Amino acid sequence: MDQATIIAAVDQTISSRHSVRAFLDTPVEPETIKEILRVASRAPSGTNTQPWKVYVVTGTKRDELVQRVCQAQMEIYQNPALAEQYKETFSYYPQQWFSPYIDRRRENGWGLYGLLNIQKGEKEKMARQQMRNFQLFDAPVGLFFTVHKDLGIGSKMDISMMMQNVMIAAKARGLDTCPQAAWNHFHSIVLDVIGAPAEEELVCGMALGYADPEHIVNTFITPRVPVEEFTIFVDE
């Protein structure tokens, strides 16, 4: 394979990846998942610490996790004060939003809701769509990524690069993914169901499976700002 073909294949795989929010129930072969994780483990990590742990959740354990977290989310919806029981162990988002990040966040949210015909103020529809996160968007596989609690912030950077590799390797095999920080609020339930030891911290969940090509939600592709907007060449 010549270099131009390799470049085109890599670029296409990266560029075509996007967060899928509706999956078919088609099973994913365990060996395929192992292949993806084997390739993804070539991600860099500080002094080769390889801090990642990955829990592959399928079958009855997947269903148990979905049921328990959806029940907790429903209880919070009915009694918002219960949210205090389910707090992230680290802040993914800022406490106070500001431009241009808040603008991009709003564009993303209302773009998705608009596609699904959810209007501003329709709280029940919003709640149902939020619940889809905890149903893994019907994906048959949930991946949950953890690191040891005593490791530093660099380990979260390391596992994030590994997760990107997972998403790209999956895409190259005809699978799709959706990384989900939403699970972090329910880390106590997740870690209990997957049997993780007390010293581990949940970093992210991820839905994995075959995208539903007929569902309108999967036509939602987020924009990217041009290179010139985020790049500074320093040559003098």
Secondary structure, 3 states (H helix, E strand, C coil): CCHHHHHHHHHHHHHHCCECCCECCCCCCHHHHHHHHHHHCCCCCHHHCCCCEEEEECHHHHHHHHHHHHHHHHHHHHCHHHHHHCCCCCCCCCCCCCCCHHHHHHHHHHHHHHHCCCCCCCHHHHHHHHHHHCCHHHCCEEEEEEEECCCCHHHHHHHHHHHHHHHHHHHHCCCEEEEEHHHHHHHHHHHHHHCCCCCEEEEEEEEEECECCCCHHHHCCCCCCCHHHHCCCCCC
